[in-house]
Amino acid sequence: MKILIDINHPAHVHFFRNPIKILTDQGHQVMVTSRDKEMAIELLEELGIQNKKLSSLGGGGLISLGKELVLRNFALLKVMREFRPDRMAAIGGTSIAQVGFFSRTPSLVFYDTENAKLQNSITYPFCSCVLVPRCYEAWLPKTRHVRYAGYHELSYLHPKYFKPSSQIAQANGIKPEQNNYFVRIVSWQANHDVGEKGWTPEILSGLIRQLQKSGNVLISSERSLPQEFTPYLYKGKVSEVHHVLAFCRLFIGESATMASECAVLGVPAIYAAETGRGYTNEQEQRYGLVKNIFSVKGPLIEQSVDELLSIDKKILESRHSRLLDETIDVAKFIADSIIQFPQILQQYQQSGKAA
């Protein structure tokens, strides 16, 4: 079977890397198309995944994103005419959905971001199937969706696929003799970020003052920060950041993805942004591994830091074990869904669950 996988963001590389290996090991031919956003292409190349670039991130905003989508669709159509895939898959997946609809090529869209309302409105009506975590809280096509027990981040951070290395973590900035804290700042240029704003320098400065009293602080930022934060910037490899996260005492940031990554690694996380996610809500309500803050204010963040640091490590380990016990092998689910479509959709409609 010929399978086309479309990558639009660095996180998508991690999500698909194990399913790609599973599919190729089974003898399927996989083509990867990419988008030049942040470190996506560099990460693909670092992992040895050949890819064909279709477009690049513009200046942000609806007009720029709209122009890029048109160019990307035409580029994808050209690749499809040469490769002739039997299936296409992506996270978000606007291009594969739209081009797949008009070319009658099945498109599977994996997604977990409810507030991407505009993107979803021009994607879901065209795709063959939407596959979401069980905790997804937004509208879905009634007869063309599948829910599964898991999170995107389990596709690459499940213990079956990822073993944290203290040696790698230390080579990338972790100080084993101290508590280590990881802070993530985002650019707010994604299509689902339109209209949102991030932390102020004052919020970040107050948090750093609090954290550095008891440990080592690492900041990863998609946008430029004032010079005062330069000493804390993460200088390690992008592809090895998960080893770093695994040995942190706490994560605090604007990235729901990184908060979820920490949760599935058993590291408590604070997600502080104006809009929430179904998966971080579940990770707070069901497992107590994430603290969601929707009113982004310094005192609230700092109070939550103290709250999570007070939780006994044995309790955190128990919560982490429960999370892993109650979720599935997401990488295998992704590969199986692509190969077994449309049967997996029919099975879900009959049983009400995918795995």
Protein Blocks (a to p, Z undefined) as FASTA:
>chain_A
ZZddddfbfklmmmmmmmmmmmmmnopacddddddehjlmmmmmmnopacddfbdcdeep
jklmmmmmmmmmmmmmmmmmmnopabdcdehjlmmmmmmmmnopacddddfbfklmmlmm
mmmmmmmbdcddfklcbdcdfklcccddddfklmmmgfkloccdfklmmmnopafkbccd
dddddehlafklgoiacddfklmmmmmmmmmmnmccddddfbdcdfklmmmpcfbdfklm
mmmmmmpfbdcdfbfklmmmmmmnopacddddfbdcfklmmmmmmnopaccdfbdcfklm
mmmmmmmmmpcfklmmmmmmmmmmmpccfklmmmmmmmmpcklmmmmmmnopaZZ
